[in-house]
Amino acid sequence: MRKSFLATLVLTLCLLTGSAQAAQFEYLLNNAELYPTWTGADYCDAAVANTLAQITTDDMSTYEKVLACYNYLVDTCSYGDNVLRLDFPEANGTARAYGMLVGHVGACDDYSCAFAALTRAIGLNCYTVRGLTARASGGMTGHIWCVIAIDGVEYVFDPQIDDNIGGSSYYRFCVTYDEVAGAYENGEVRWGYFEPFF
């Protein structure tokens, strides 16, 4: 069942607009240097461009565009097997991003690759990270999430976890590792998916 993307975007903007935390997110994202970067895979870039055309406008700020991308994944996608990625011989991030943006079903890899592809097209230095994340029932489990690096600081973006938590929660949107202490361990760049610009 598809969630109401537009309703969630409006609600989120209303909830976050007055908070100090939202102001911090806006400042960080709106002042980040942008280097629009496409994947180089025509099939994936077409899906990224089509998605961005549906959910963003030229007059939106960088923050509003990133929030729209995050909400789009949380609201329209669900956890499951991304079978569309199997249509491509390469087992890389572009196939996973494409499968998620077109099929709206995938695992943490797929949520993260789709978010990275979208936000890199906007111009942010977003890349995928592999490591461990905390389970709700205790202990740790393998996971892939996104980081956007701004001025040498890594900010976590994890749409799959926020989708799993549900509701209007944004626990893993633009937070530092210190702000979510104990939530992630052993994070390293997931080479072969989306890597840092520099």
C-alpha positions in Angstrom: 0.0 0.0 0.0 1.4 3.4 -1.0 1.6 6.0 1.7 0.5 9.5 1.2 3.7 11.2 0.1 2.4 14.7 -0.3 0.5 14.7 3.0 3.6 13.5 4.8 5.8 16.1 3.1 3.4 18.9 4.2 3.2 17.5 7.7 6.9 17.1 8.0 7.6 20.6 6.9 5.1 21.9 9.4 6.5 19.8 12.2 10.1 20.7 11.5 9.8 24.3 10.4 9.6 25.8 13.9 12.2 23.6 15.6 15.8 24.5 16.3 16.8 21.1 14.9 15.1 21.8 11.6 16.8 25.2 11.4 20.1 23.4 11.9 19.3 20.9 9.1 18.2 23.7 6.8 21.3 25.7 7.4 23.6 22.7 6.9 22.0 21.5 3.7 21.3 24.9 2.2 24.9 26.0 2.7 26.5 22.9 1.4 28.6 23.2 -1.8 26.8 21.4 -4.6 28.4 19.2 -7.3 25.5 17.6 -9.2 26.6 14.1 -10.2 24.8 11.5 -12.1 25.4 7.7 -12.0 26.5 7.4 -15.6 24.1 4.5 -16.2 21.3 5.8 -18.5 18.6 3.5 -17.1 19.3 4.7 -13.6 19.7 8.4 -14.4 16.4 8.4 -16.2 14.7 7.0 -13.1 16.5 9.5 -10.9 15.5 12.4 -13.2 11.9 11.2 -13.4 11.6 10.9 -9.6 13.2 14.3 -9.0 10.8 15.9 -11.5 7.9 14.4 -9.6 8.9 15.4 -6.1 11.0 18.6 -6.4 10.7 22.0 -8.1 13.4 24.5 -9.1 12.3 27.0 -6.4 12.8 24.5 -3.5 15.8 24.8 -1.3 18.4 22.1 -1.0 16.9 21.1 2.3 13.4 20.9 0.9 14.7 18.7 -2.0 16.5 16.4 0.4 13.5 16.1 2.7 11.3 15.4 -0.4 13.7 12.6 -1.4 13.7 11.1 2.1 9.9 11.3 2.4 9.4 9.8 -1.0 11.4 6.7 -0.1 9.7 6.4 3.3 6.2 7.0 2.0 6.2 5.1 -1.3 8.6 2.2 -0.7 8.4 -1.0 1.4 10.9 -3.5 2.7 11.3 -6.6 0.5 13.1 -8.2 -2.4 14.2 -5.7 -5.1 13.7 -8.0 -8.1 14.2 -5.3 -10.7 17.9 -5.0 -9.8 18.3 -8.5 -11.3 17.5 -7.1 -14.7 21.1 -5.8 -14.8 24.3 -7.8 -14.8 26.1 -5.4 -12.5 25.6 -5.9 -8.8 26.1 -2.3 -8.0 24.4 0.7 -6.6 22.9 1.9 -9.8 20.9 -1.3 -10.3 19.7 -1.2 -6.7 18.7 2.5 -7.0 16.9 1.9 -10.2 15.0 -1.1 -8.8 13.9 0.8 -5.8 12.9 4.0 -7.7 10.9 2.0 -10.2 9.6 -1.0 -8.2 9.3 0.7 -4.8 10.5 -2.5 -2.9 13.9 -3.2 -1.5 16.2 -3.8 1.4 18.5 -1.4 3.2 20.9 -1.4 0.3 18.2 -0.4 -2.1 16.8 2.4 0.1 20.3 3.8 0.6 21.3 3.5 -3.1 18.2 5.3 -4.2 18.6 8.1 -1.7 22.3 8.4 -2.7 21.5 8.6 -6.4 18.8 11.2 -5.8 20.8 13.5 -3.5 24.0 13.2 -5.6 22.0 14.4 -8.6 21.0 17.4 -6.4 24.7 17.9 -5.8 25.4 16.6 -2.3 28.4 14.4 -1.4 26.2 11.4 -0.4 27.6 7.9 -0.2 26.7 4.5 1.1 28.2 3.1 4.3 28.2 -0.6 5.5 28.4 -1.7 9.1 26.1 -2.7 12.0 23.0 -1.0 13.3 21.2 -1.6 16.6 18.1 -3.9 16.5 15.0 -2.9 18.3 15.1 -6.2 20.1 18.7 -5.7 21.2 22.1 -6.5 19.7 23.4 -5.5 16.3 22.7 -6.5 12.7 24.3 -5.9 9.3 23.1 -2.8 7.6 23.8 -0.2 4.8 22.9 3.5 5.3 23.8 6.8 3.8 26.1 9.6 4.9 26.2 13.1 3.5 29.6 14.8 4.2 29.4 18.5 4.7 32.5 20.5 5.7 34.3 17.3 6.9 31.4 16.1 9.1 29.4 13.0 8.3 25.6 13.2 8.7 23.6 10.0 8.7 20.5 9.6 6.6 18.8 6.2 6.9 15.4 6.2 5.2 15.0 2.4 5.6 15.2 2.6 9.4 12.9 5.6 9.6 10.4 3.7 7.3 10.7 0.7 9.6 10.1 2.8 12.7 7.0 4.4 11.0 4.9 7.4 11.8 6.4 10.9 11.5 9.7 9.9 13.0 12.9 11.4 11.7 15.4 9.8 14.0 18.0 9.1 11.3 17.6 12.3 9.1 20.7 14.5 9.2 22.2 13.3 12.5 25.8 12.8 13.5 27.0 9.5 14.9 27.3 11.2 18.3 23.6 12.2 18.2 22.6 8.5 17.6 25.3 7.0 19.8 25.2 3.2 19.9 23.0 3.0 16.8 25.8 2.3 14.4 29.1 0.4 14.5 32.0 -0.4 12.2 30.8 1.9 9.5 32.9 2.0 6.3 32.3 3.2 2.8 30.4 0.5 0.8 32.7 0.4 -2.3 31.0 -0.5 -5.5 27.8 1.3 -4.5 28.1 5.0 -4.1 31.4 6.4 -3.0 32.5 9.8 -1.7 33.2 12.5 -4.3 36.5 13.3 -2.6 
